[in-house]
Amino acid sequence: MQKMFTTQLTGLFKRIFEKEELNIEDGARALAQAPVGEGRIYIKGFKEMEGVVLEALEGAEPLKSACRFESVEMLTNADRVLLITRFANDEEALLLGENLVEQNIPFVVIAGDNKAEGKSLADLADVFIQTYLIKPLLPTEDGTRVGFPSLLAALYIYFSLKFTIEDILEEYE
């Protein structure tokens, strides 16, 4: 099972790399506007995606100008927000996205877009980056599926954003 999981995970990362490259570049440009100006990059992870926030703020190589998102009221027009959630139709994340739109605060979303009926962060975000993870990766003998590495996919995208943001900021220095 470990070999199958590794193969599936490798395929997932490759799919993200190939299909989301432009969205990652656009997301990095949007987020880099904050430190280039007078703003900050605020990061909010929902449920297990809090792991991305911890990596960005307390990891071995923290993201410069990044802060933990606390509330919409503390944001200025110079700030940018990165939201990370398992699915694009997460109700709590949607509510926050709607508040950001109302406050005219640009934001980037990392999530799996399960194409559900109704509202989606893919429709609200300035830039939406798809994780392509909407169901577990591995089939089991009884027909169920296991292995839902949403945090791994989000971390892969986060690091892609971080490297691109750093390249952009180097050009401004």
MIMI-958517 format. One record per residue (C-alpha): residue number from 1; residue in one letter; chain; x, z, y. Coordinates in steps of 0.2 Angstrom, whole numbers. Example, Ala and Ser with C-alpha at 12.3 -4.5 7.8 and 13.67 -1.06 7.14 Angstrom:
[1, "A", "A", [62, 39, -22]]
[2, "S", "A", [68, 36, -5]]
***
This chain:
[1, "M", "A", [0, 0, 0]]
[2, "Q", "A", [14, 4, 12]]
[3, "K", "A", [21, -14, 10]]
[4, "M", "A", [4, -21, 14]]
[5, "F", "A", [2, -10, 29]]
[6, "T", "A", [19, -15, 36]]
[7, "T", "A", [14, -33, 33]]
[8, "Q", "A", [-3, -31, 42]]
[9, "L", "A", [5, -21, 56]]
[10, "T", "A", [19, -34, 59]]
[11, "G", "A", [5, -48, 59]]
[12, "L", "A", [-5, -37, 72]]
[13, "F", "A", [11, -36, 84]]
[14, "K", "A", [14, -54, 82]]
[15, "R", "A", [-4, -58, 87]]
[16, "I", "A", [-3, -47, 102]]
[17, "F", "A", [13, -55, 107]]
[18, "E", "A", [7, -72, 105]]
[19, "K", "A", [-11, -70, 112]]
[20, "E", "A", [-9, -57, 126]]
[21, "E", "A", [8, -62, 134]]
[22, "L", "A", [-1, -69, 150]]
[23, "N", "A", [-12, -54, 151]]
[24, "I", "A", [2, -42, 149]]
[25, "E", "A", [12, -51, 163]]
[26, "D", "A", [-4, -50, 174]]
[27, "G", "A", [-6, -32, 170]]
[28, "A", "A", [12, -28, 174]]
[29, "R", "A", [10, -37, 190]]
[30, "A", "A", [-6, -27, 195]]
[31, "L", "A", [2, -11, 190]]
[32, "A", "A", [18, -14, 199]]
[33, "Q", "A", [9, -16, 215]]
[34, "A", "A", [8, 3, 216]]
[35, "P", "A", [26, 8, 216]]
[36, "V", "A", [31, -8, 227]]
[37, "G", "A", [18, -1, 240]]
[38, "E", "A", [15, 17, 243]]
[39, "G", "A", [5, 20, 227]]
[40, "R", "A", [6, 28, 210]]
[41, "I", "A", [2, 21, 192]]
[42, "Y", "A", [-11, 33, 185]]
[43, "I", "A", [-14, 33, 166]]
[44, "K", "A", [-29, 39, 157]]
[45, "G", "A", [-30, 39, 138]]
[46, "F", "A", [-45, 42, 128]]
[47, "K", "A", [-45, 52, 112]]
[48, "E", "A", [-29, 47, 101]]
[49, "M", "A", [-24, 35, 115]]
[50, "E", "A", [-18, 51, 125]]
[51, "G", "A", [-2, 47, 115]]
[52, "V", "A", [2, 33, 127]]
[53, "V", "A", [0, 45, 142]]
[54, "L", "A", [12, 57, 134]]
[55, "E", "A", [25, 43, 130]]
[56, "A", "A", [23, 36, 148]]
[57, "L", "A", [26, 53, 156]]
[58, "E", "A", [36, 64, 144]]
[59, "G", "A", [44, 51, 132]]
[60, "A", "A", [63, 48, 132]]
[61, "E", "A", [61, 34, 145]]
[62, "P", "A", [46, 39, 157]]
[63, "L", "A", [38, 25, 167]]
[64, "K", "A", [43, 27, 185]]
[65, "S", "A", [29, 31, 197]]
[66, "A", "A", [17, 36, 183]]
[67, "C", "A", [5, 51, 184]]
[68, "R", "A", [-8, 58, 173]]
[69, "F", "A", [-25, 52, 179]]
[70, "E", "A", [-36, 67, 185]]
[71, "S", "A", [-50, 60, 195]]
[72, "V", "A", [-56, 45, 205]]
[73, "E", "A", [-56, 56, 221]]
[74, "M", "A", [-38, 58, 221]]
[75, "L", "A", [-34, 39, 221]]
[76, "T", "A", [-30, 28, 236]]
[77, "N", "A", [-31, 10, 238]]
[78, "A", "A", [-12, 8, 235]]
[79, "D", "A", [-14, 16, 218]]
[80, "R", "A", [-17, 7, 201]]
[81, "V", "A", [-24, 14, 185]]
[82, "L", "A", [-20, 10, 167]]
[83, "L", "A", [-35, 15, 155]]
[84, "I", "A", [-32, 15, 136]]
[85, "T", "A", [-46, 17, 123]]
[86, "R", "A", [-49, 12, 105]]
[87, "F", "A", [-64, 1, 109]]
[88, "A", "A", [-69, -9, 125]]
[89, "N", "A", [-87, -1, 124]]
[90, "D", "A", [-81, 17, 124]]
[91, "E", "A", [-95, 25, 135]]
[92, "E", "A", [-83, 38, 144]]
[93, "A", "A", [-71, 24, 148]]
[94, "L", "A", [-84, 12, 154]]
[95, "L", "A", [-91, 26, 166]]
[96, "L", "A", [-73, 28, 173]]
[97, "G", "A", [-71, 9, 174]]
[98, "E", "A", [-87, 8, 184]]
[99, "N", "A", [-81, 22, 196]]
[100, "L", "A", [-65, 13, 198]]
[101, "V", "A", [-74, -4, 202]]
[102, "E", "A", [-85, 6, 215]]
[103, "Q", "A", [-70, 13, 223]]
[104, "N", "A", [-61, -4, 223]]
[105, "I", "A", [-46, 3, 213]]
[106, "P", "A", [-38, -11, 203]]
[107, "F", "A", [-36, -6, 185]]
[108, "V", "A", [-29, -13, 168]]
[109, "V", "A", [-37, -9, 151]]
[110, "I", "A", [-29, -9, 134]]
[111, "A", "A", [-43, -8, 120]]
[112, "G", "A", [-50, -17, 105]]
[113, "D", "A", [-64, -29, 111]]
[114, "N", "A", [-77, -27, 97]]
[115, "K", "A", [-88, -40, 106]]
[116, "A", "A", [-102, -27, 105]]
[117, "E", "A", [-118, -31, 114]]
[118, "G", "A", [-119, -23, 131]]
[119, "K", "A", [-106, -17, 143]]
[120, "S", "A", [-88, -20, 140]]
[121, "L", "A", [-72, -15, 149]]
[122, "A", "A", [-66, -33, 147]]
[123, "D", "A", [-79, -37, 160]]
[124, "L", "A", [-75, -24, 172]]
[125, "A", "A", [-56, -23, 172]]
[126, "D", "A", [-44, -33, 183]]
[127, "V", "A", [-34, -36, 168]]
[128, "F", "A", [-40, -33, 150]]
[129, "I", "A", [-27, -32, 136]]
[130, "Q", "A", [-34, -34, 118]]
[131, "T", "A", [-27, -24, 104]]
[132, "Y", "A", [-35, -35, 91]]
[133, "L", "A", [-39, -19, 81]]
[134, "I", "A", [-58, -17, 78]]
[135, "K", "A", [-57, -12, 60]]
[136, "P", "A", [-45, -4, 48]]
[137, "L", "A", [-31, -16, 41]]
[138, "L", "A", [-31, -13, 23]]
[139, "P", "A", [-45, -15, 10]]
[140, "T", "A", [-46, -2, -4]]
[141, "E", "A", [-52, -5, -22]]
[142, "D", "A", [-69, 2, -18]]
[143, "G", "A", [-72, -11, -4]]
[144, "T", "A", [-69, 1, 10]]
[145, "R", "A", [-55, -1, 23]]
[146, "V", "A", [-41, 11, 28]]
[147, "G", "A", [-27, 11, 41]]
[148, "F", "A", [-33, 10, 59]]
[149, "P", "A", [-17, 11, 69]]
[150, "S", "A", [-25, 10, 87]]
[151, "L", "A", [-11, 21, 94]]
[152, "L", "A", [3, 10, 87]]
[153, "A", "A", [-5, -6, 94]]
[154, "A", "A", [-8, 3, 111]]
[155, "L", "A", [10, 9, 112]]
[156, "Y", "A", [17, -9, 108]]
[157, "I", "A", [7, -15, 122]]
[158, "Y", "A", [12, -1, 134]]
[159, "F", "A", [30, -4, 130]]
[160, "S", "A", [28, -23, 134]]
[161, "L", "A", [19, -18, 150]]
[162, "K", "A", [33, -6, 154]]
[163, "F", "A", [47, -18, 151]]
[164, "T", "A", [39, -31, 162]]
[165, "I", "A", [35, -18, 176]]
[166, "E", "A", [53, -13, 176]]
[167, "D", "A", [59, -32, 177]]
[168, "I", "A", [47, -34, 192]]
[169, "L", "A", [53, -18, 201]]
[170, "E", "A", [71, -23, 199]]
[171, "E", "A", [67, -40, 208]]
[172, "Y", "A", [61, -29, 223]]
[173, "E", "A", [76, -18, 224]]
***
